[in-house]
């Protein structure tokens, strides 16, 4: 298949990976090559990606050595923002040609601030000024405390990637937070946002419960929850952004906050490794893929154009069937959010520890 088929279906391909080696490299896995031949029109990062990129990588040694006496948080901030700024520059033509819709690079606020609204706002503004690129997006977790931070940053004219969204209910609150920010923004047409709705982790959690149940009804539902959850999220996207409230902002030049499918690498080898891409194609969406997933899609993905809007009733049936087995999606998604925040904070602490060790070596 051609990655052009995915774009034709309305889904933008972003790469969920970044490192200095990928920015400066010349092989087929480098970012310049991905942009040129693999249809990649944006990049997302997270604390785990940065931890993996920087740990032991020679590309960062000189910078770390030059800042041996600096505070480790300042060193990590410089390493990560330098990479993101360079990536933004690689995407500047795409950013321009798509009028700001794509060509985006995301960087997350310190994940340890996920439950501190004011600190998240301050960190977002600091990162925005430090990277100083119009195609940047500041990632803010969709915690209860993160939602007002989203509104404040959008109102300040800062583009935001709202991350760690697991439930349709929380996604609705994310859209409302975005709209509130747009309503307060002086120039809403200059602000863009995506809502990162996590996929594969839903199946991992729900499948574990279904396997524990072990009944025939439970077995029949294996691998169905994540895609159904995402389909109903897109239905909500359509409803919210066709409302009178949103139409008033369209008249001010506002741009829709697009759903972004995140965590799209398949974790269960029993499932097709392209399922969280080919089953989630629809207009005005983004899919951010790990390298292995993108390669699998290019190699053997079977794109069937829009695979979401005709499946709403089937998705509702999946939710009803899960409920009949006493599986609470609310409980599952609440646990996944908590776990996601903890894992990103752990990855950030590991990154700080690794850089500190390199400073002292």
Sine and cosine of phi, psi and omega as CSV:
sin_phi,cos_phi,sin_psi,cos_psi,sin_omega,cos_omega
0.00,0.00,0.22,-0.98,0.07,-1.00
-0.95,-0.32,0.62,-0.78,0.07,-1.00
-0.89,0.46,-0.32,0.95,0.05,-1.00
-0.89,0.46,-0.46,0.89,0.02,-1.00
-0.91,0.42,-0.59,0.81,0.02,-1.00
-0.94,0.35,-0.71,0.70,0.03,-1.00
-0.88,0.48,-0.62,0.79,0.01,-1.00
-0.90,0.43,-0.47,0.88,0.05,-1.00
-0.98,0.19,-0.07,1.00,0.05,-1.00
0.99,-0.16,0.10,1.00,-0.04,-1.00
-0.96,-0.27,0.82,-0.57,0.05,-1.00
-1.00,0.09,0.68,-0.73,0.03,-1.00
-1.00,-0.07,0.89,-0.46,0.14,-0.99
-0.91,-0.41,0.48,-0.88,0.01,-1.00
-0.99,-0.13,0.78,-0.62,0.00,-1.00
-1.00,-0.07,0.93,0.38,-0.06,-1.00
-0.11,-0.99,0.58,-0.82,0.09,-1.00
-0.30,-0.95,0.67,-0.75,0.14,-0.99
-0.40,-0.92,0.27,-0.96,0.02,-1.00
-0.90,0.43,-0.58,0.81,0.02,-1.00
-0.89,0.45,-0.60,0.80,0.01,-1.00
-0.95,0.30,-0.52,0.85,0.01,-1.00
-0.94,0.35,-0.67,0.74,-0.09,-1.00
-0.99,-0.12,-0.16,0.99,-0.09,-1.00
-0.95,0.33,0.24,-0.97,-0.01,-1.00
-0.84,-0.54,-0.02,1.00,-0.02,-1.00
-0.99,0.16,-0.02,-1.00,-0.09,-1.00
-0.93,0.37,-0.29,0.96,0.02,-1.00
-0.99,-0.10,0.00,1.00,0.02,-1.00
-0.95,0.30,0.36,-0.93,-0.01,-1.00
-0.91,0.41,-0.67,0.74,0.06,-1.00
-0.85,0.53,-0.62,0.79,0.03,-1.00
-0.94,0.34,-0.66,0.76,0.03,-1.00
-0.87,0.49,-0.62,0.78,0.03,-1.00
-0.92,0.39,-0.66,0.75,-0.10,-0.99
-0.96,0.29,-0.63,0.77,-0.17,-0.99
-0.81,-0.59,-0.23,0.97,-0.09,-1.00
-0.95,-0.31,0.12,0.99,0.08,-1.00
0.97,0.26,0.25,0.97,-0.04,-1.00
-0.98,0.22,0.82,-0.58,-0.05,-1.00
-0.83,-0.56,0.30,0.95,0.05,-1.00
-0.05,-1.00,0.18,-0.98,-0.03,-1.00
-0.64,-0.77,0.63,-0.78,0.18,-0.98
-0.88,-0.48,0.51,-0.86,0.09,-1.00
-0.77,-0.63,0.22,-0.97,0.15,-0.99
-0.42,-0.91,0.15,-0.99,-0.03,-1.00
-0.84,0.55,-0.59,0.81,0.01,-1.00
-0.91,0.41,-0.64,0.76,0.02,-1.00
-0.90,0.44,-0.71,0.71,0.01,-1.00
-0.91,0.42,-0.64,0.77,0.01,-1.00
-0.87,0.49,-0.68,0.73,0.01,-1.00
-0.94,0.35,-0.59,0.81,-0.05,-1.00
-0.94,0.35,-0.66,0.75,-0.16,-0.99
-1.00,0.02,-0.48,0.88,-0.07,-1.00
-0.86,0.51,0.94,-0.34,0.09,-1.00
0.96,0.27,0.03,1.00,-0.03,-1.00
-0.98,0.21,0.77,-0.64,-0.05,-1.00
-0.92,0.40,-0.41,0.91,-0.05,-1.00
-0.88,0.47,-0.35,0.94,-0.06,-1.00
-0.98,-0.21,-0.10,1.00,-0.14,-0.99
-0.87,0.50,-0.70,0.71,-0.05,-1.00
-0.90,0.44,-0.67,0.74,0.01,-1.00
-0.90,0.44,-0.70,0.72,-0.01,-1.00
-0.90,0.43,-0.66,0.75,0.01,-1.00
-0.89,0.46,-0.56,0.83,-0.02,-1.00
-0.97,0.25,-0.18,0.98,-0.03,-1.00
-0.83,-0.56,0.63,0.78,-0.07,-1.00
-0.85,0.52,-0.55,0.83,-0.06,-1.00
-0.99,-0.10,0.01,1.00,-0.05,-1.00
-0.98,0.18,0.40,-0.92,0.10,-0.99
-0.87,0.49,0.69,-0.72,-0.11,-0.99
-0.89,0.46,-0.56,0.83,0.04,-1.00
-0.89,0.46,-0.62,0.78,0.02,-1.00
-0.93,0.38,-0.60,0.80,0.03,-1.00
-0.90,0.43,-0.75,0.66,0.00,-1.00
-0.89,0.47,-0.64,0.77,0.03,-1.00
-0.87,0.49,-0.66,0.75,0.00,-1.00
-0.92,0.39,-0.71,0.71,-0.01,-1.00
-0.87,0.50,-0.73,0.68,-0.08,-1.00
-0.95,0.30,-0.66,0.75,-0.03,-1.00
-0.95,0.32,-0.52,0.85,0.09,-1.00
-0.89,0.46,-0.69,0.72,0.01,-1.00
-0.90,0.43,-0.70,0.72,-0.04,-1.00
-0.92,0.39,-0.63,0.77,0.04,-1.00
-0.89,0.46,-0.69,0.73,0.02,-1.00
-0.90,0.44,-0.63,0.78,0.04,-1.00
-0.92,0.40,-0.65,0.76,0.06,-1.00
-0.83,0.56,-0.66,0.75,-0.01,-1.00
-0.91,0.41,-0.56,0.83,0.04,-1.00
-0.91,0.42,-0.48,0.88,-0.07,-1.00
-0.99,-0.15,0.13,0.99,-0.14,-0.99
-0.89,0.46,-0.56,0.83,0.01,-1.00
-0.94,0.34,-0.64,0.77,0.04,-1.00
-0.92,0.40,-0.67,0.75,0.05,-1.00
-0.84,0.55,-0.70,0.72,-0.02,-1.00
-0.93,0.37,-0.72,0.69,-0.09,-1.00
-0.94,0.34,-0.43,0.90,0.01,-1.00
-0.99,-0.15,0.15,0.99,0.00,-1.00
0.83,0.55,0.63,0.77,0.10,-1.00
1.00,0.03,-0.05,1.00,-0.01,-1.00
-0.94,0.34,-0.74,0.67,0.03,-1.00
-0.89,-0.45,-0.23,-0.97,-0.10,-0.99
0.96,0.28,0.45,0.89,-0.11,-0.99
-0.99,-0.16,0.56,-0.83,0.09,-1.00
-0.78,-0.63,0.76,-0.65,-0.07,-1.00
-0.95,-0.31,0.63,-0.78,0.13,-0.99
-0.73,-0.69,0.67,-0.74,-0.12,-0.99
-1.00,-0.06,0.62,-0.79,0.16,-0.99
-0.90,0.44,0.38,-0.93,0.03,-1.00
-0.74,0.67,0.89,-0.46,-0.09,-1.00
-0.91,0.42,-0.25,0.97,0.04,-1.00
-0.95,0.31,-0.15,0.99,0.01,-1.00
-0.99,-0.14,0.18,0.98,-0.15,-0.99
-0.85,0.53,-0.40,0.91,-0.02,-1.00
-0.93,-0.38,0.37,0.93,0.00,-1.00
-0.80,-0.61,0.98,-0.19,-0.10,-0.99
-0.87,0.49,-0.80,0.59,-0.10,-0.99
-0.91,0.41,-0.62,0.78,0.03,-1.00
-0.92,0.38,-0.58,0.82,0.05,-1.00
-0.91,0.41,-0.67,0.74,0.04,-1.00
-0.87,0.49,-0.73,0.69,-0.02,-1.00
-0.89,0.45,-0.67,0.74,0.00,-1.00
-0.92,0.40,-0.64,0.77,0.03,-1.00
-0.89,0.46,-0.69,0.72,0.02,-1.00
-0.91,0.41,-0.61,0.79,0.01,-1.00
-0.91,0.42,-0.72,0.70,0.01,-1.00
-0.90,0.44,-0.65,0.76,0.00,-1.00
-0.86,0.51,-0.70,0.71,0.00,-1.00
-0.95,0.32,-0.60,0.80,-0.07,-1.00
-0.94,0.33,-0.72,0.70,0.03,-1.00
-0.94,0.33,-0.66,0.75,0.13,-0.99
0.84,0.54,0.78,0.62,0.07,-1.00
-0.70,-0.71,0.71,-0.70,-0.07,-1.00
-0.93,0.37,-0.34,0.94,-0.02,-1.00
-1.00,-0.09,0.27,0.96,0.11,-0.99
-0.98,0.22,0.48,-0.88,0.23,-0.97
-0.78,-0.62,0.71,-0.71,0.05,-1.00
-1.00,-0.04,0.82,-0.57,0.01,-1.00
-1.00,0.05,0.79,-0.61,0.01,-1.00
-0.79,-0.62,0.79,-0.61,0.00,-1.00
-0.92,0.38,0.55,-0.83,-0.06,-1.00
-1.00,0.09,0.65,0.76,0.13,-0.99
-0.95,0.30,0.22,-0.97,0.05,-1.00
-0.84,0.55,-0.64,0.77,0.01,-1.00
-0.97,0.26,-0.39,0.92,0.00,-1.00
-0.97,0.23,-0.44,0.90,-0.08,-1.00
-0.87,0.49,-0.74,0.68,0.05,-1.00
-0.91,0.41,-0.44,0.90,0.08,-1.00
-0.92,0.39,-0.64,0.77,0.07,-1.00
-0.85,0.52,-0.75,0.66,0.00,-1.00
-0.86,0.52,-0.72,0.70,-0.04,-1.00
-0.91,0.42,-0.67,0.75,-0.02,-1.00
-0.93,0.36,-0.68,0.73,0.05,-1.00
-0.88,0.48,-0.70,0.72,0.01,-1.00
-0.87,0.50,-0.51,0.86,0.01,-1.00
-0.99,0.13,0.02,1.00,0.02,-1.00
1.00,0.05,0.31,0.95,-0.03,-1.00
-0.98,-0.21,0.80,-0.60,0.01,-1.00
-0.96,0.27,0.66,-0.75,-0.17,-0.99
-0.76,-0.65,0.67,-0.74,0.19,-0.98
-0.96,-0.29,0.94,-0.33,-0.02,-1.00
-1.00,0.07,0.87,-0.50,-0.16,-0.99
-0.92,-0.40,0.14,-0.99,0.02,-1.00
0.86,0.51,0.73,0.69,0.11,-0.99
-0.99,-0.13,0.81,-0.58,-0.03,-1.00
-0.87,-0.49,-0.50,0.87,-0.08,-1.00
-0.92,-0.38,0.47,-0.88,0.05,-1.00
-0.90,0.44,-0.61,0.79,0.01,-1.00
-0.88,0.48,-0.73,0.68,0.01,-1.00
-0.92,0.40,-0.57,0.82,0.04,-1.00
-0.86,0.50,-0.64,0.77,0.06,-1.00
-0.87,0.49,-0.63,0.78,0.04,-1.00
-0.92,0.38,-0.55,0.83,0.05,-1.00
-0.91,0.42,-0.71,0.71,0.03,-1.00
-0.88,0.48,-0.68,0.73,0.02,-1.00
-0.88,0.47,-0.64,0.77,0.02,-1.00
-0.90,0.44,-0.64,0.77,0.05,-1.00
-0.90,0.43,-0.73,0.68,-0.02,-1.00
-0.87,0.49,-0.63,0.77,0.03,-1.00
-0.88,0.47,-0.64,0.77,0.04,-1.00
-0.92,0.40,-0.66,0.75,0.02,-1.00
-0.90,0.44,-0.64,0.76,0.01,-1.00
-0.88,0.47,-0.49,0.87,-0.01,-1.00
-1.00,-0.07,-0.15,0.99,-0.06,-1.00
-0.97,0.26,0.63,-0.77,0.02,-1.00
-0.94,0.34,-0.65,0.76,-0.03,-1.00
-0.76,-0.65,0.98,0.20,-0.13,-0.99
-0.88,0.47,-0.43,0.90,-0.02,-1.00
-0.92,0.38,-0.29,0.96,0.00,-1.00
-1.00,-0.01,-0.05,1.00,-0.08,-1.00
-0.95,-0.30,0.74,-0.67,0.04,-1.00
-0.82,-0.58,0.39,-0.92,0.00,-1.00
-0.44,-0.90,0.47,-0.88,0.19,-0.98
-0.78,-0.63,0.44,-0.90,0.04,-1.00
-0.90,-0.43,0.94,-0.33,-0.11,-0.99
-0.99,0.12,0.98,-0.22,-0.05,-1.00
-0.99,-0.11,0.89,-0.45,-0.12,-0.99
-0.99,0.15,0.62,-0.78,-0.18,-0.98
-0.91,-0.41,-0.94,0.35,-0.22,-0.98
-0.87,0.49,-0.52,0.85,-0.02,-1.00
-0.90,0.43,-0.44,0.90,0.06,-1.00
-0.90,0.44,-0.75,0.66,0.00,-1.00
-0.89,0.46,-0.65,0.76,0.00,-1.00
-0.85,0.52,-0.69,0.72,-0.04,-1.00
-0.96,0.28,-0.72,0.69,-0.05,-1.00
-0.94,0.33,-0.65,0.76,0.02,-1.00
-0.86,0.51,-0.60,0.80,0.03,-1.00
-0.88,0.48,-0.63,0.77,0.04,-1.00
-0.94,0.34,-0.63,0.78,0.01,-1.00
-0.91,0.41,-0.65,0.76,0.01,-1.00
-0.93,0.37,-0.56,0.83,0.05,-1.00
-0.91,0.41,-0.61,0.80,0.05,-1.00
-0.90,0.43,-0.78,0.62,0.11,-0.99
0.98,0.22,-0.05,1.00,-0.02,-1.00
-0.97,0.26,0.23,-0.97,0.03,-1.00
-0.89,0.45,-0.64,0.77,0.01,-1.00
-0.90,0.44,-0.62,0.78,0.01,-1.00
-0.94,0.35,-0.68,0.73,-0.01,-1.00
-0.87,0.49,-0.58,0.81,-0.01,-1.00
-0.92,0.40,-0.32,0.95,-0.04,-1.00
-0.99,-0.12,-0.03,1.00,-0.01,-1.00
-0.84,0.55,0.73,-0.69,0.06,-1.00
0.97,0.26,0.24,0.97,-0.07,-1.00
-0.96,-0.27,-0.36,0.93,-0.18,-0.98
-0.94,0.35,-0.70,0.71,-0.13,-0.99
-0.90,0.43,-0.73,0.69,-0.03,-1.00
-0.93,0.36,-0.64,0.77,0.05,-1.00
-0.88,0.48,-0.67,0.74,0.02,-1.00
-0.87,0.50,-0.70,0.71,0.01,-1.00
-0.92,0.39,-0.62,0.78,0.02,-1.00
-0.88,0.47,-0.67,0.75,0.00,-1.00
-0.95,0.32,-0.47,0.88,0.10,-0.99
-0.91,0.42,-0.66,0.75,0.01,-1.00
-0.92,0.38,-0.60,0.80,0.07,-1.00
-0.86,0.51,-0.66,0.75,0.04,-1.00
-0.91,0.41,-0.64,0.77,0.08,-1.00
-0.82,0.57,-0.73,0.68,0.00,-1.00
-0.88,0.47,-0.68,0.73,-0.03,-1.00
-0.91,0.41,-0.76,0.66,-0.07,-1.00
-0.90,0.44,-0.65,0.76,-0.08,-1.00
-1.00,-0.01,0.23,0.97,0.20,-0.98
-0.90,-0.43,0.17,0.99,-0.05,-1.00
-0.98,0.20,0.30,-0.95,0.06,-1.00
-0.90,0.44,-0.60,0.80,0.02,-1.00
-0.84,0.53,-0.72,0.70,-0.02,-1.00
-0.95,0.31,-0.60,0.80,-0.02,-1.00
-0.85,0.53,-0.57,0.82,0.03,-1.00
-0.89,0.45,-0.53,0.85,0.02,-1.00
-0.99,0.13,-0.48,0.88,0.10,-1.00
-0.86,0.50,-0.62,0.78,0.02,-1.00
-0.92,0.39,-0.30,0.95,0.09,-1.00
-1.00,-0.08,0.05,1.00,0.03,-1.00
1.00,-0.08,0.18,0.98,-0.06,-1.00
-0.93,0.36,0.43,-0.90,-0.03,-1.00
-0.91,-0.41,0.66,-0.75,0.00,-1.00
-0.86,0.51,0.56,-0.83,0.19,-0.98
-0.99,0.14,0.91,-0.41,-0.08,-1.00
-0.99,0.15,0.58,-0.81,0.18,-0.98
-0.94,0.35,0.70,-0.71,0.07,-1.00
-0.87,-0.49,0.85,-0.53,0.02,-1.00
-0.99,0.12,0.89,-0.46,-0.03,-1.00
-0.90,-0.43,0.20,-0.98,-0.05,-1.00
0.82,0.57,0.81,0.58,-0.09,-1.00
-0.98,-0.18,0.09,1.00,0.13,-0.99
-0.98,0.19,0.77,-0.64,-0.05,-1.00
-0.97,0.25,0.81,-0.59,-0.06,-1.00
-1.00,-0.08,-0.37,0.93,0.00,-1.00
-0.98,-0.19,0.90,-0.43,-0.04,-1.00
-0.90,0.43,-0.19,0.98,0.04,-1.00
-0.96,0.29,-0.29,0.96,-0.06,-1.00
-0.98,-0.19,0.45,-0.89,0.08,-1.00
-0.86,0.50,0.71,-0.70,-0.12,-0.99
-0.98,0.20,0.07,1.00,0.07,-1.00
-0.91,-0.41,0.06,1.00,-0.20,-0.98
-0.88,0.48,-0.58,0.82,-0.05,-1.00
-0.99,0.13,0.13,0.99,0.17,-0.99
-0.93,-0.36,-0.84,0.55,-0.13,-0.99
-0.94,0.35,-0.39,0.92,0.03,-1.00
-1.00,-0.02,0.06,1.00,-0.08,-1.00
-0.74,-0.67,0.70,0.71,0.02,-1.00
-0.97,-0.26,0.80,-0.60,0.03,-1.00
-0.26,-0.97,0.30,-0.95,0.00,-1.00
-0.86,0.51,0.57,-0.82,0.11,-0.99
0.88,0.47,0.66,0.75,0.07,-1.00
-0.82,-0.57,0.27,-0.96,0.09,-1.00
-0.79,-0.61,0.57,-0.82,0.15,-0.99
-0.80,-0.60,0.89,-0.45,0.03,-1.00
-0.99,-0.16,0.86,-0.52,-0.18,-0.98
-0.88,-0.47,0.64,-0.77,0.24,-0.97
-0.89,0.45,0.32,-0.95,-0.04,-1.00
-0.83,0.56,-0.70,0.72,-0.06,-1.00
-0.89,0.45,-0.61,0.79,0.01,-1.00
-0.93,0.37,-0.69,0.72,0.04,-1.00
-0.87,0.50,-0.68,0.73,0.02,-1.00
-0.90,0.44,-0.62,0.78,0.02,-1.00
-0.91,0.41,-0.66,0.75,0.01,-1.00
-0.89,0.45,-0.70,0.72,0.02,-1.00
-0.89,0.45,-0.62,0.79,-0.08,-1.00
-0.97,0.25,-0.70,0.71,-0.12,-0.99
-0.55,-0.84,0.28,0.96,0.04,-1.00
-0.93,0.36,0.63,-0.77,0.01,-1.00
-0.91,-0.42,0.99,-0.15,-0.08,-1.00
-1.00,0.08,0.75,-0.66,-0.04,-1.00
-0.85,-0.53,0.62,0.79,-0.02,-1.00
0.86,0.52,-0.62,-0.79,-0.09,-1.00
-0.91,0.41,0.90,-0.44,-0.02,-1.00
-0.91,-0.42,0.34,0.94,-0.06,-1.00
-0.90,-0.44,-0.82,0.57,-0.27,-0.96
-0.93,0.37,-0.30,0.95,0.04,-1.00
-1.00,-0.01,0.06,1.00,-0.13,-0.99
-0.90,-0.44,0.27,0.96,-0.04,-1.00
-0.89,0.45,-0.71,0.70,-0.04,-1.00
-0.91,0.41,-0.60,0.80,0.04,-1.00
-0.91,0.42,-0.60,0.80,0.02,-1.00
-0.91,0.40,-0.65,0.76,0.05,-1.00
-0.88,0.48,-0.65,0.76,0.02,-1.00
-0.88,0.48,-0.62,0.78,0.04,-1.00
-0.88,0.47,-0.70,0.71,0.00,-1.00
-0.90,0.44,-0.65,0.76,0.03,-1.00
-0.89,0.45,-0.66,0.75,-0.01,-1.00
-0.92,0.40,-0.64,0.77,0.06,-1.00
-0.90,0.44,-0.67,0.75,0.02,-1.00
-0.89,0.47,-0.61,0.79,0.00,-1.00
-0.91,0.41,-0.35,0.94,0.05,-1.00
-0.99,-0.11,0.18,0.98,0.00,-1.00
0.89,0.46,0.53,0.85,0.11,-0.99
-0.99,-0.14,0.89,-0.45,-0.06,-1.00
-1.00,-0.09,0.93,-0.37,0.06,-1.00
-0.91,0.42,-0.51,0.86,0.04,-1.00
-0.88,0.47,-0.69,0.72,0.00,-1.00
-0.92,0.38,-0.66,0.75,0.00,-1.00
-0.89,0.46,-0.74,0.68,-0.07,-1.00
-0.94,0.33,-0.55,0.84,0.06,-1.00
-0.89,0.45,-0.66,0.75,0.02,-1.00
-0.93,0.38,-0.63,0.78,0.01,-1.00
-0.91,0.42,-0.63,0.78,0.05,-1.00
-0.89,0.46,-0.75,0.66,0.00,-1.00
-0.86,0.51,-0.70,0.72,-0.01,-1.00
-0.92,0.39,-0.62,0.78,0.01,-1.00
-0.89,0.45,-0.69,0.73,0.04,-1.00
-0.89,0.47,-0.69,0.72,-0.01,-1.00
-0.90,0.44,-0.67,0.74,-0.04,-1.00
-0.92,0.39,-0.63,0.78,0.03,-1.00
-0.93,0.36,-0.61,0.79,0.05,-1.00
-0.91,0.42,-0.65,0.76,0.04,-1.00
-0.89,0.45,-0.68,0.74,0.02,-1.00
-0.89,0.46,-0.63,0.77,0.02,-1.00
-0.91,0.42,-0.67,0.74,0.03,-1.00
-0.91,0.42,-0.61,0.79,0.05,-1.00
-0.90,0.43,-0.64,0.77,0.04,-1.00
-0.89,0.46,-0.72,0.70,0.03,-1.00
-0.87,0.50,-0.68,0.73,0.00,-1.00
-0.90,0.44,-0.67,0.74,-0.02,-1.00
-0.91,0.40,-0.66,0.75,0.01,-1.00
-0.93,0.37,-0.64,0.77,0.03,-1.00
-0.88,0.48,-0.66,0.75,0.04,-1.00
-0.89,0.45,-0.64,0.77,0.02,-1.00
-0.92,0.39,-0.59,0.81,0.05,-1.00
-0.89,0.46,-0.58,0.82,-0.08,-1.00
-1.00,0.00,-0.05,1.00,-0.07,-1.00
-0.99,0.13,0.00,0.00,0.00,0.00
